[in-house]
Amino acid sequence: MTNSTNNRAISTDPLLMRWLTVLLFWTVLLTGTKAFAADSQAVDVRLQAFQVVAQNKGGDKLVPATEANPGDTIEYQVTYQNNGKSAAKGVAATLPVPEGAMVYLDGSAAPKAVQASLDGKQFSPLPLTREVMRNGRRTVEPVPPEQYRFLRWELGDLAPGKAATVTSRMRVGIPPLNRLAGS
């Protein structure tokens, strides 16, 4: 079997796509929970995933996603709800973009005041840039959105009983064969 045949067989495996969806769900859930542990606030995080389906007359329809195939567009909606009795201070919503599994679709994040990161440690406003050497000269170039690994929104203080929702669209990627095989 050739690599292209192997890639195609693996990329359309429904079990793999379910696993990737579950992985993203738990990553978002744990990332959100961890963000508020320092404040010990009662902030709940709820993730919803919707498949984006283009309509014949224009526009998109969001359908709850239970499965995803390579190339599908998924909209993630993450809601942070303060169920505590005092304001949650400095709430930051972080949404991971798993390498090889998902690709951030540029311009789809809301609210628009979003930051991105390549490593989950250093965040900067979009678009990300990096300094590179070209022909012996330093130059600044944009980082392709496909390389973003985390998105973050600084939501500020969240009053008791209030909620804030962030959204982003991502395309389901095709995992490289060598990662799945463990080589």
Secondary structure, 3 states (H helix, E strand, C coil): CCHHHHHHHHHCCHHHHHHHHHHHHHHHHHHHHHHHHCCCCCEEEEEEEEEEEECCCCCEEEEECCCCCCCCEEEEEEEEEECCCCCEEEEEEEEECCCCCEEECCCCCECCCEEEECCCCCCEECCCEEEEEECCEEEEEECCHHHCCEEEEEEEEECCCCEEEEEEEEEECCCCHHHHHCC
